């Protein structure tokens, strides 16, 4: 007697889960990368990561891909080509002497205390984010601890400290904190990173490939 044919399936197949994309700070830059790649933001979960432990979510498999800037030298992390660029900005309190400028030179940041490399953040990347010295050779005083965005805001609001950062951070700053463009530091290349020995999901792999192909 031949076997009975399989029973027809009546339920719909569950859709693939969203891409889990690690971000720090605002999601606006990540959302622009996603839409620029031709993907829908609703197909992506934006997962914040701690700047003091930036690769922990990736290594614990709680994100698939993460946004990074500049070149990485982590042996277990692979990176895409540049998918965007993020302009440089000096983050200051509204009462800071440089707060109302249309733009500033990095040389003008040197007289003020800046922020030190946080936790397990790669020092070789932090040296590109907050240079040890200006192009003229003046040291930047990297003394304040970098913890959370909220902690940084508290220091900037109550002192004349500065944070050498990126224009994308402006989207999450409160009104009493300003992001002043730095006109003599080049924009930072933005890339996508994932674990080298962990296969990307089809959706994540498509996002990386499409973001590279459609990079401005």
WONORCOR-V285076 format. One record per residue. N is the residue number from 1. SS is DSSP state (hx for helix, st for strand, lp for the rest). PSI is psi in radians with two decimals (999 if undefined). Layout:
n:N ss:SS psi:PSI
n:N ss:SS psi:PSI
//
This chain:
n:1 ss:lp psi:2.19
n:2 ss:lp psi:2.63
n:3 ss:lp psi:2.62
n:4 ss:lp psi:2.49
n:5 ss:lp psi:2.66
n:6 ss:lp psi:2.52
n:7 ss:lp psi:2.44
n:8 ss:lp psi:2.49
n:9 ss:lp psi:2.41
n:10 ss:lp psi:-0.41
n:11 ss:lp psi:2.73
n:12 ss:lp psi:2.57
n:13 ss:lp psi:2.40
n:14 ss:lp psi:2.41
n:15 ss:lp psi:2.68
n:16 ss:lp psi:2.59
n:17 ss:lp psi:2.73
n:18 ss:lp psi:2.73
n:19 ss:st psi:2.27
n:20 ss:st psi:1.89
n:21 ss:st psi:2.02
n:22 ss:st psi:2.33
n:23 ss:st psi:2.76
n:24 ss:lp psi:2.26
n:25 ss:lp psi:-2.36
n:26 ss:lp psi:2.62
n:27 ss:lp psi:-0.06
n:28 ss:hx psi:-0.79
n:29 ss:hx psi:-0.77
n:30 ss:hx psi:-0.72
n:31 ss:hx psi:-0.65
n:32 ss:hx psi:-0.67
n:33 ss:hx psi:-0.75
n:34 ss:hx psi:-0.88
n:35 ss:hx psi:-0.62
n:36 ss:hx psi:-0.46
n:37 ss:lp psi:-0.05
n:38 ss:lp psi:0.29
n:39 ss:lp psi:2.79
n:40 ss:lp psi:2.30
n:41 ss:hx psi:-0.52
n:42 ss:hx psi:-0.17
n:43 ss:hx psi:0.15
n:44 ss:st psi:2.35
n:45 ss:st psi:2.09
n:46 ss:st psi:2.01
n:47 ss:st psi:1.97
n:48 ss:st psi:2.49
n:49 ss:lp psi:2.69
n:50 ss:lp psi:2.20
n:51 ss:hx psi:-0.39
n:52 ss:hx psi:-0.38
n:53 ss:hx psi:1.12
n:54 ss:lp psi:-0.56
n:55 ss:lp psi:0.01
n:56 ss:hx psi:-0.83
n:57 ss:hx psi:-0.64
n:58 ss:hx psi:-0.81
n:59 ss:hx psi:-0.39
n:60 ss:lp psi:0.09
n:61 ss:lp psi:0.57
n:62 ss:lp psi:-0.13
n:63 ss:lp psi:2.72
n:64 ss:lp psi:-0.74
n:65 ss:st psi:2.67
n:66 ss:st psi:2.69
n:67 ss:st psi:2.26
n:68 ss:st psi:2.88
n:69 ss:st psi:2.56
n:70 ss:lp psi:3.07
n:71 ss:lp psi:2.38
n:72 ss:lp psi:2.61
n:73 ss:lp psi:0.43
n:74 ss:lp psi:2.14
n:75 ss:lp psi:-0.43
n:76 ss:lp psi:0.11
n:77 ss:st psi:2.21
n:78 ss:st psi:2.64
n:79 ss:st psi:2.63
n:80 ss:lp psi:3.10
n:81 ss:lp psi:2.97
n:82 ss:lp psi:2.33
n:83 ss:lp psi:-0.12
n:84 ss:st psi:3.06
n:85 ss:st psi:2.54
n:86 ss:st psi:2.06
n:87 ss:lp psi:2.69
n:88 ss:st psi:2.60
n:89 ss:st psi:2.63
n:90 ss:st psi:2.07
n:91 ss:st psi:2.16
n:92 ss:st psi:2.80
n:93 ss:st psi:2.73
n:94 ss:lp psi:-0.43
n:95 ss:lp psi:0.08
n:96 ss:lp psi:2.56
n:97 ss:lp psi:-0.40
n:98 ss:lp psi:0.02
n:99 ss:lp psi:-0.56
n:100 ss:lp psi:0.19
n:101 ss:lp psi:2.58
n:102 ss:lp psi:-0.57
n:103 ss:lp psi:2.88
n:104 ss:st psi:2.86
n:105 ss:lp psi:2.60
n:106 ss:hx psi:-0.47
n:107 ss:hx psi:-0.53
n:108 ss:hx psi:-0.20
n:109 ss:hx psi:-0.36
n:110 ss:lp psi:-0.59
n:111 ss:lp psi:-0.12
n:112 ss:lp psi:2.62
n:113 ss:st psi:2.37
n:114 ss:st psi:-2.90
n:115 ss:st psi:2.52
n:116 ss:lp psi:2.89
n:117 ss:lp psi:2.21
n:118 ss:lp psi:2.44
n:119 ss:lp psi:-2.12
n:120 ss:lp psi:0.26
n:121 ss:lp psi:2.38
n:122 ss:lp psi:2.10
n:123 ss:hx psi:-0.58
n:124 ss:hx psi:-0.45
n:125 ss:hx psi:-0.72
n:126 ss:hx psi:-0.58
n:127 ss:hx psi:-0.39
n:128 ss:hx psi:-0.57
n:129 ss:hx psi:-0.96
n:130 ss:lp psi:1.60
n:131 ss:lp psi:2.50
n:132 ss:lp psi:-0.53
n:133 ss:st psi:2.68
n:134 ss:lp psi:2.91
n:135 ss:lp psi:-0.46
n:136 ss:lp psi:-0.05
n:137 ss:lp psi:0.15
n:138 ss:lp psi:2.23
n:139 ss:st psi:2.49
n:140 ss:lp psi:2.30
n:141 ss:st psi:1.59
n:142 ss:st psi:1.51
n:143 ss:st psi:-0.55
n:144 ss:st psi:2.46
n:145 ss:lp psi:2.36
n:146 ss:lp psi:2.05
n:147 ss:lp psi:-1.58
n:148 ss:lp psi:2.94
n:149 ss:hx psi:-0.70
n:150 ss:hx psi:-0.72
n:151 ss:hx psi:-0.69
n:152 ss:hx psi:-0.77
n:153 ss:hx psi:-0.71
n:154 ss:hx psi:-0.76
n:155 ss:hx psi:-0.77
n:156 ss:hx psi:-0.59
n:157 ss:hx psi:-0.39
n:158 ss:hx psi:-0.02
n:159 ss:lp psi:-3.11
n:160 ss:lp psi:0.44
n:161 ss:lp psi:2.81
n:162 ss:lp psi:2.66
n:163 ss:st psi:2.07
n:164 ss:st psi:1.93
n:165 ss:st psi:-2.45
n:166 ss:st psi:2.64
n:167 ss:hx psi:-0.46
n:168 ss:hx psi:-0.39
n:169 ss:hx psi:-0.35
n:170 ss:hx psi:-0.49
n:171 ss:hx psi:-0.35
n:172 ss:hx psi:0.12
n:173 ss:lp psi:2.46
n:174 ss:lp psi:2.91
n:175 ss:lp psi:-0.42
n:176 ss:lp psi:0.17
n:177 ss:st psi:2.38
n:178 ss:st psi:2.60
n:179 ss:st psi:1.85
n:180 ss:st psi:2.12
n:181 ss:st psi:2.44
n:182 ss:st psi:2.02
n:183 ss:lp psi:-0.16
n:184 ss:lp psi:0.40
n:185 ss:lp psi:2.35
n:186 ss:lp psi:2.66
n:187 ss:lp psi:2.63
n:188 ss:st psi:2.34
n:189 ss:st psi:2.39
n:190 ss:st psi:2.29
n:191 ss:st psi:2.98
n:192 ss:st psi:2.43
n:193 ss:st psi:2.59
n:194 ss:st psi:2.89
n:195 ss:st psi:2.26
n:196 ss:lp psi:-0.68
n:197 ss:lp psi:0.20
n:198 ss:lp psi:2.03
n:199 ss:lp psi:2.39
n:200 ss:lp psi:2.58
n:201 ss:lp psi:2.75
n:202 ss:hx psi:-0.71
n:203 ss:hx psi:-0.75
n:204 ss:hx psi:-0.73
n:205 ss:hx psi:-0.70
n:206 ss:hx psi:-0.68
n:207 ss:hx psi:-0.79
n:208 ss:hx psi:-0.86
n:209 ss:hx psi:-0.74
n:210 ss:hx psi:-0.62
n:211 ss:hx psi:-0.71
n:212 ss:hx psi:-0.77
n:213 ss:hx psi:-0.56
n:214 ss:lp psi:0.23
n:215 ss:lp psi:2.39
n:216 ss:lp psi:999
//
